[in-house]
Amino acid sequence: MQDQYLVSVDQAAKWGVSLLTKCNLNAEQAAIVVKGLISSNLRGVDTHGLVMIRHYARRFTTITTRPIEIVKETETTCLVDAGDNYGILASTIAMNKAIEKAERYGCGVSSVRNSNHFGAAAYYALMAAEKGMLGISTTNAGSRIPPWGGKEAFLGNNPIAIALPGDEYPVILDMALSVVAYQKIVTYAREGWPLPEGWAYDSAGEPTTNHQAALDGMLTPLGGYKGAGLSVMLDLICGAISQNGFADHVLSIDMYDKPRHVGHFFIAVNISNFLPLDVLKSLIAAYSRKFHVIPRKDGVDRLYLPGEIEYEKYKERSKNGFPLSRAAVEQLNEVSDEFGIARLVSVDPIGS
Ligand SMILES: NC(=O)c1ccc[n+]([C@@H]2O[C@H](COP(=O)([O-])OP(=O)(O)OC[C@H]3O[C@@H](n4cnc5c(N)ncnc54)[C@H](O)[C@@H]3O)[C@@H](O)[C@H]2O)c1
């Protein structure tokens, strides 16, 4: 069992703000970005949680940014230029705009250009679901997947999240378009866990289970040509509608000295324009009751609706804090030392 360190939300938030206020943000902006990252840890999506802050700290002390700007707006739409700034900041503004528009006019759509990594797509779809709305969020990302049948990376592992307000918890699908997200391969490499077959190709397009070959190579698209096709559509939605740029124009997260040209797209739809929210919730509750009693295969203890696993984690972690692995702590300590702030974790691992 790997060493695990338990961190409280408060402790993590204070540390994150102290770091990002050294990286071109004021305390209020830093708190928004850090909240977005911690929300992933609370939902158990640690790959897109606090550990990503190291990329942000390094990027935003290397590159020049411009203020985030709303360049075009109508009653129901909004185009945001993120000015190469923090993706979580621009995306929070854009989804809030979509929600405001949906409150007034029934639906709101925001497109964002010149942005950066926005964390987990779930964060923004859930912002809408928390307001009783259907929320959809998506982003494009650096090329990591070959077109179906191709042997060179061209498609991004563009994630999409779709959320509806549920009875006890929101139903939310948040998924990348590869069999697994690149950060999951980074995590497996970092932790030294064996890489399952079917996750990655090497740089010649051949299947691999070697960590380094996978990191240097490409990701396997989810569902063959259908996943590859969905990646094309989401790239065009995020990259072409915003006139942001797409495919290999979107750079990798660790090229700190160049604009990444990431684009996002957000939709909020006000449920109460169609039916009372309570009625939708009771319909989802009825769906959930039927779903959960479907007979299970041998060895399967329980069936999960999309987002249910993350909700269970959220309930537990928002009460008790969240664990960081030793390798994650080492990465965060390295960034603390680099930027001259107190380390987040200087305690013994859980159970020691
Ligand atoms: N910002 C970026 O550029 C970027 C790029 C890629 C991925 N991501 C993020 O990476 C995160 C991880 O993506 P992923 O595709 O690895 O997620 P995942 O495979 O862990 O989960 C995908 C979805 O499947 C559901 N699920 C998981 N196990 C299930 C089960 N046993 N039964 C039923 N449903 C189940 C989850 O609730 C989730 O909605 C996401 O938050 C995504 O937004 C971000």
The ligand as an SDF file (V2000), in Angstrom:
LIG
                    3D

 44 48  0  0  0  0  0  0  0  0999 V2000
   -8.9780   19.4970  -18.9570 N   0  0  0  0  0  0  0  0  0  0  0  0
   -8.5870   18.5680  -19.7810 C   0  0  0  0  0  0  0  0  0  0  0  0
   -7.9110   18.8440  -20.7570 O   0  0  0  0  0  0  0  0  0  0  0  0
   -8.9690   17.1280  -19.5550 C   0  0  0  0  0  0  0  0  0  0  0  0
   -8.6200   16.1770  -20.5240 C   0  0  0  0  0  0  0  0  0  0  0  0
   -8.9960   14.8560  -20.2970 C   0  0  0  0  0  0  0  0  0  0  0  0
   -9.6900   14.5060  -19.1340 C   0  0  0  0  0  0  0  0  0  0  0  0
  -10.0200   15.4730  -18.2260 N   0  0  0  0  0  0  0  0  0  0  0  0
  -10.7510   15.1120  -16.9920 C   0  0  0  0  0  0  0  0  0  0  0  0
  -10.2410   13.8750  -16.5060 O   0  0  0  0  0  0  0  0  0  0  0  0
  -11.1850   13.3210  -15.6260 C   0  0  0  0  0  0  0  0  0  0  0  0
  -11.1560   11.8190  -15.7090 C   0  0  0  0  0  0  0  0  0  0  0  0
  -11.6990   11.3620  -16.9610 O   0  0  0  0  0  0  0  0  0  0  0  0
  -11.8980    9.7920  -17.2190 P   0  0  0  0  0  0  0  0  0  0  0  0
  -12.4860    9.6230  -18.5610 O   0  0  0  0  0  0  0  0  0  0  0  0
  -10.6470    9.0870  -16.8760 O   0  0  0  0  0  0  0  0  0  0  0  0
  -12.9870    9.4490  -16.0810 O   0  0  0  0  0  0  0  0  0  0  0  0
  -13.4570    8.0060  -15.5390 P   0  0  0  0  0  0  0  0  0  0  0  0
  -13.1980    6.9630  -16.5490 O   0  0  0  0  0  0  0  0  0  0  0  0
  -12.9120    7.8170  -14.1710 O   0  0  0  0  0  0  0  0  0  0  0  0
  -15.0430    8.2050  -15.3860 O   0  0  0  0  0  0  0  0  0  0  0  0
  -15.8540    8.5250  -16.4980 C   0  0  0  0  0  0  0  0  0  0  0  0
  -17.3220    8.4990  -16.1220 C   0  0  0  0  0  0  0  0  0  0  0  0
  -17.7120    7.1370  -15.8970 O   0  0  0  0  0  0  0  0  0  0  0  0
  -18.4280    7.0270  -14.6620 C   0  0  0  0  0  0  0  0  0  0  0  0
  -18.0420    5.7320  -14.0890 N   0  0  0  0  0  0  0  0  0  0  0  0
  -16.7980    5.3460  -13.6740 C   0  0  0  0  0  0  0  0  0  0  0  0
  -16.8210    4.0800  -13.2200 N   0  0  0  0  0  0  0  0  0  0  0  0
  -18.1000    3.6320  -13.3490 C   0  0  0  0  0  0  0  0  0  0  0  0
  -18.7780    2.3970  -13.0500 C   0  0  0  0  0  0  0  0  0  0  0  0
  -18.1260    1.3710  -12.5200 N   0  0  0  0  0  0  0  0  0  0  0  0
  -20.0970    2.3130  -13.2970 N   0  0  0  0  0  0  0  0  0  0  0  0
  -20.7550    3.3530  -13.8350 C   0  0  0  0  0  0  0  0  0  0  0  0
  -20.1920    4.5480  -14.1380 N   0  0  0  0  0  0  0  0  0  0  0  0
  -18.8790    4.6850  -13.8960 C   0  0  0  0  0  0  0  0  0  0  0  0
  -17.9710    8.1720  -13.8000 C   0  0  0  0  0  0  0  0  0  0  0  0
  -19.0080    8.5680  -12.9040 O   0  0  0  0  0  0  0  0  0  0  0  0
  -17.6750    9.2550  -14.8310 C   0  0  0  0  0  0  0  0  0  0  0  0
  -18.8140   10.0310  -15.0720 O   0  0  0  0  0  0  0  0  0  0  0  0
  -12.5030   13.9940  -15.9660 C   0  0  0  0  0  0  0  0  0  0  0  0
  -12.8370   14.8530  -14.9010 O   0  0  0  0  0  0  0  0  0  0  0  0
  -12.2060   14.8130  -17.2220 C   0  0  0  0  0  0  0  0  0  0  0  0
  -12.9690   16.0010  -17.3320 O   0  0  0  0  0  0  0  0  0  0  0  0
   -9.6680   16.7550  -18.4120 C   0  0  0  0  0  0  0  0  0  0  0  0
  1  2  1  0
  2  3  2  0
  2  4  1  0
  4  5  1  0
  4 44  2  0
  5  6  2  0
  6  7  1  0
  7  8  2  0
  8  9  1  0
  8 44  1  0
  9 10  1  0
  9 42  1  0
 10 11  1  0
 11 12  1  0
 11 40  1  0
 12 13  1  0
 13 14  1  0
 14 15  2  0
 14 16  1  0
 14 17  1  0
 17 18  1  0
 18 19  2  0
 18 20  1  0
 18 21  1  0
 21 22  1  0
 22 23  1  0
 23 24  1  0
 23 38  1  0
 24 25  1  0
 25 26  1  0
 25 36  1  0
 26 27  1  0
 26 35  1  0
 27 28  2  0
 28 29  1  0
 29 30  1  0
 29 35  2  0
 30 31  1  0
 30 32  2  0
 32 33  1  0
 33 34  2  0
 34 35  1  0
 36 37  1  0
 36 38  1  0
 38 39  1  0
 40 41  1  0
 40 42  1  0
 42 43  1  0
M  CHG  2   8   1  16  -1
M  END
$$$$
